Amino acid sequence: MCVEKLQKILLASTLGIVMMLVASGSIKAGFLLQLIIIIVLIASGLTGFCYITKVLRTAFPSCEEDKK
């Protein structure tokens, strides 16, 4: 599995956890986790640097490397 695909899977899983927290009544925890996700995505979009991708690249190859 490559880094970019793994990052998208982790993001979808995290959003699922947020939905679970809100559904179970932990609205504050769900809101806080959602806010963290929003901040990370905005920072990644504005700077082009994604800390999560950098950390994951230490253990998984990039998708561009898989295509070669």
N, C-alpha and C positions, 0 to 999 in steps of 0.2 A: 504494500500500500504506500502511496506517495504522500508527501506532506500536505499539498493543497487539498487533496480529497479528504485526508484525515482531519484537517482543520474544519472543513465544511461539516463533516460528521459530528465533530465535537461541538460546533456551534449549534447544530440542530438538536443535539442531546441536551445542551445547556438550556436552550429555549424550551424544550420539553420539561425540564426540571422546574423552570420558572412557572410554566402552566400548572404543573402538579402542586407547587407551593401555593399558588393563588387559589386553586380549587380546594385545597385542604384548609384554607383559612389563614395561611401565613402570608398575608398580603405585603407586609413590610419587608420580609425576606425576599419575596418574589420581586418587589419593586427595586430593592437594592441590587439584586443580581442582574436584573434587566438594565439598570442604570450603568453598572460596570460594563456590560456587554456593549451598550451604546457608546460609552466613552472609548473603549478599545477600538470599535469599528470606525468611529469618527477620526481618532488619532491615526489609525492605519490608512484611512482614505486620504487624509490631508498630507501626511508625511511620506507615504509609500513604504513605511517601515512597520512591520508587524512582529511584535515581540513573541507572540505565540508560534508563528512560523519559524522564527529563528531558533527557539527552544526545540521545536519538533525536528528541525533539520539535523540536530545532533544525533538523533536516533533513526530517522527515516530519510530515504532519498527524495529528491525533488522530482516532480512529474516530468520535467524536461529531461532529466537523466534517464528516465524509463523509456522515453521515446527514441533515444539514440541507439 
